[in-house]
Amino acid sequence: MHNESILPFPKRREKSVLYKVVSENLNTFLELGFVNGGVPEYVEKEFNEFLECGVLAYGFLRVKCDDCKNEKLVPFSCKKRGFCPTCTSKRMSETTEHIESDLIPRVPLRQFVLSVPIPLRFWMSCEPKLQSKIHGIVCRVINGFYKRKLSERYSLKKSEIELGGVTLIQRSGSSINLNIHFHMLYVDGCYVMKNEKPVFYKAPEPSDSDIETLIKEISHRVIRYLRKRGYLDSPDIDESLINMLYSASIKNVAAFGINRGRRLRFIGSGFGFENEEISKVSHLCVKLNGFSLHAASAMRAGDRKRIRNICNYVLRPPVAVERLKELDNGDISYRLKKPWSNGTTHVVFTPLELMERLAAIIPKPRTHPSRWLGSSL
């Protein structure tokens, strides 16, 4: 068999900047982590299996075509959901296909994107159960909004209204930073059983005042819950290494090493985002108390391409390997997909700072990346 028949999957991964950084710095990262309390087992396992993913030396399948008898070697993949570009891309495609083909009905849809204040991102990262609670609060607020609008428009009883949706929880931001936020695809209307058959009723178009009312209600209920649980006074968060990495990633500072506590180097014309004010950002998009809600993305019935594009965007791999570049001094430059509003175009890491970022975006075991709502899907 000739070398050309070996399937390079993933293609030349051992020569990528990401693979080089992890392979050359993993032991140092684990040693520093041990000094600072120890790297969690699931994080260490994710890094080790990433180094074996797609490498023929760690196992493969021999695939043979029944017709032409040509053979290829297909290496095993790690099947992890943290930062591996190959496996997260495969998971993106499979989940998108499942949502688009099997779950979402051919009715109008609306996407709600909710960002939360920085302290809440940290608390949800440390405690997955809190993330579930916050998601539940947000869903109840949006459900109440839909039921009010639909009952007023069509004189329906709220008890007979059936809603549906799916939430895709995105963990990372554009600079490989930890940034938990919710992308919620809602059926833009409801189902009501008529003569034992579901009948769909389209919801009226929301106004800017509707979105302002929603963000106020979400902010009020979430803050009330956090205050009740003591998070706004003295949150009981353990000082483990992984929680330290979460905090550093959210704040854009280094967690340990010679640059510990220092802000990462951002390249561009601005100096960062500060002093955010309560404001209307654009049509159907508002900010309040650190919360941001965007609801301008609507899809027509049967617009499967738009649904697929949105799912692919939300579920995309957290690291775009083609935008990583090793600099002459050994640092790693990561080019942002789009320049930020303050002019920032790149972020520069030391190899260990990049390792910290990768560790922070690895989800804890049994943390669900998606949640389903209602019986209409």
N, C-alpha and C positions, 0 to 999 in steps of 0.2 A: 504494500500500500504506500502511495506517495504522500509526502507531507501535505500536499495541497488538499488531501481528503480529510485532514483533521479540522474539525470545526473550531475556529478560534472564538470561544464563547466564555466570557465576554472578550471582545477583541483587544489584544495587547494590554490587558488590564494591569499586569505586573509593571508596565512602564508608565502608568499614569501617575500624576503628581499625588493624588489621593492615596494610592496604594503605597507609594514610596514613603510618604509622611507617616502612615500608620506602621509600616513594617520597620522603619528605622527608629521610631520614637516610642513604640508601645512599651518596651521594658522600662524606659526612663519614666514614662507616664505612670506606670504601675508602681514603681518605686517611690515616686513623689506622692502618689495617692496613698501608699501604705503609711508614709510618714504623717499624712494628714488625716488618717482615720480609716483608710482602706477603700479601694474601688469596689463597688458592688459586684457580686458574681455575675449577674446578667450583663453588666457592661463589659467586663473582661471577656466573657464568652462571645459577645457580639463582635468585638474587635478580632478575636482569634479566628472566629469562623469567617469573618470578612476576608482575612488573609488567605483562607483556603478556598473561598468561593471562586469557581470557574478555573481552578488550577488542576490540570490533568493528574498531577502527582498525588493528589488527595482523593482520587476516585473518579470514575467516568463510566458511561454506558457506550457500548459499540452499537451504532445504528446502521442497519443495512437496508438498502432499497430492494424490494422484491423484483422490480422490473429490470433496472440497469445493473444491479448487484454492487453499486457503489457503496462504500462504507465511510462513516464519519464517527469521530469520537466526541461525545457530549459530556463535558465535565459536570460534576455535581455543583449545585448552588447552595448558598447558606440559608436561603428562605427567611432571612431576618427582615425586620420592618423598621430598622433604625435609619441607617444612612447608606447602605450598600446600593450603588446606582443601578445594578442589574436587577436585584430582587425587588427593590421598591418600584422600579419601572414595570416589572412583570405584575406586581400586586396592583399597581395603578390600572393597567390594562384590564385585568381580570375583574376588579371591583367596578370599574366604569361599565364594562360589558354587562355585569350582573344588574347594576342599577338601571341602566338604559334599556335593557332588553326584558328584564324579568320583574322589575319593581315599579317603575314610574308609569302610571297610566297615561294615555294620550289625551291629556287635558291641559289647560294653561297652568303654568308653574311660576313661582316667584322665589327669588333667592334673597334671604336675609343674611347679612354678614355682620357678626357682632364681635367687636374687640373690647377687651376689658382693661381696667387699670393695671399698671405694672405690679403693684403688690399682690393683686388677685391672681395674676399669671403665676407668680412664684408659689402662692399657697396651693393653687390647683395642681401645679407640677409636683409638689411634695405630697399631696394627699389626693389621690384619684377619686375618692369618695366625695370630696368637696366639689370636684369638677362635675360629678354626676348631679349633685344637689343644685349647683348653679345652672346647669343645663335644664334641669327640671323646672326651675323658676322661670327661665326665659321662655321655655315652651308653653307654660301655663299662661304667661302674659300674651304671647302671640295667639294662642288658641282662643283666649277670651276676646281679643280684638276681632278675629275672624267671626266668631259666633255672634258678637254684637252687630257687626256689619251685615252679615247674612240674614240674621233674624229680622233686622230692620228693613232690608231690601225686599225680602221674599215672604215676610210674615211667617217665618219658620219657628218652631219651638227649639230652643237651644239643646234640649235633651235628645232631639232626633238628628242633630247635625253630626256628621262623621267627617273628621279631618284626617289628613295624611301628610307625611313628610319624612325626610331623611336628613340627619345632621352629620356632616363630615367634619371631624375635629382636626384642625391643622396645628401642628406643634412648632413649626419653624418659620422664621421670617426670611427676608431676602438676603440677609447677611449671615446666614447659618446661625442665627441666634434663636434662643428659646422664646417662642411667642405663641402661646396657646390661644386660639380664637375659633369661633364657630362659623361654619358655612351651612346654612339651613335651607334646603330645597323644599318648599311647601307647595302642596297642591293649592292653586290660587282659587279656592272655592271649597265646596263641600259636596258630600253625597248624602242623599236622603232616600230611604226605602219607600217606594211607591208601588203598591200591588206586588210586593215581594221582589221588586227589581230596584237596583240602585239608580237614582237619577242625579245627575251632576248639576250644580248651580254655581255659576261664575261669580266670584266676589267682585265688588266694585273696586275701581282703581283707588289706591290709597293716596292721600294728600300729604303735603309736608307737615301739616298740623297733626295728622294721624301718626306719622313717624316720630314727631316730637313727643306726642302723648305716650307712645310705646317706650321710647328711651327713658322718659321720666319714670314710668311705672317700673321698668326693668331696674333702673338705678336705685329707686326707692326700695324695692323688695329685696334686691341683693344686699344692699347696705344694711337693711334691717336684719336680714339673716346673719350677716357677718358680725354685726354688733351683738346679736343675741348669743352667738357662739363664742364671743370673746376675741375674734380676730382683730378688731379695731383697737383693742386695749393692749393685750400682750399675748399674741398668738403662740400656742404651744407647739413650736416647730423644732424638731431635734437638729442639732448642729452636725449632721453627718456630712461626709465628703460630697455625696451626690447632691444634697441640698445646697451646699456651698457652690457647686458647679452650676446648679440651676440659677442661683442668685447672680453669679458673675456673668452668665450668658445673657440674662435679661438686662443687666445693667451695662453690658458691653465693656466689662473690665476683665483683667486676667485673674484667675482664681488662685494660682500659686506660681512658684518660680521667681525669677529675678524681677519680673514685672508685676508681681502680685499687687492687686488693687489699682493698677494703672489702667486708664481708659485705652481701648484699642485704637489703632491708628486708622482714621478715616481720611481718604483722599478726596478733595473737592473744594469748592469755593466757600462752603458754609462751615458752621461750628456745631451743628446738631440741633435737635428739637427741644425747646424749652418753653416754659410759661404758656402751656396750651390753655386756651380759653374756650368757654362754652360757646358753640357757634353752629350755624348751619353751613355745612361744607359745600353741598351741591343739592340738586333735586333729589328728594327722598334720602338724604344722607345728613345725619346730625351727630354732634358730639356733646357729651354732658358728663361731668364728674369723672373723666377718664374713660367713659364708655363711648363707643362709636357704633352706630347702627346704619347700615346701608341696605336699602330695599328697592333700588331702581332697576335691578336686573329682572326682567320678566320674559317668559318664554311662551310663545304661542302653542296651542295644542298640536302635538305631532312634530314639534321642532326638535327632533332627536339629535341633530348635529350640535345645536346649542347646548343641550344637556350633556352630551359627551365632552364638549370643549370645557364646560365648567367643571365636570368631575375630574377630567384630566388635569386641569389647572390646580385644583385643590389637592389631589392625590399625587402630584408630581414628586419626584425624588427631592429631598431637601438640599442636596448638593449637586450643582451642575459642574461635572468634572471638566468640561471644556472651558470653563471660566476660571479655573485654578491655574496659577502660573508661579513657578519657582523663580525668585529673584536672585540676583548675583550673590547677595549676602546670606542666602539660605532661607530668608523669610518667604512666606507664601502670600501672594496677592490674589484676591477674589474679586472679580469684576461683577458689579451689580447688574441685573438684567436691564433695569432702567435707572437713570440718575435720580436721586432723591430731590425733593423740592428745594433743599438747601444746597444743591450742587454736588453732593457726594457721589462719586462714581465707583470707588474701590474701597475695600477694607483689607488691611495688611495684618497677617498673623505671624507670630513665630510658630514653628511646628508644634510646640506644646500647647500654645493657645488654640490652635486649630483642633488638637486632640481634645481639649476641654470642651470646645463647642460641639464636637461630634458626640462626646459622652453625654452632654446635657440634652440632646434631642432624641436620645434613645428612650423609647417609652418603657415604663416599668411593666413587668409581667402582669398579664390579665387586665391591662388598660385598653379599653375599647376605642378604636379610632373612628367608629361610626355608630350612630344610634337611630333607631326607627321609631316613627310615631304613627299611631292610628291604624285602622283596619282597611283603609282604602287602597293601600299599596299591595 
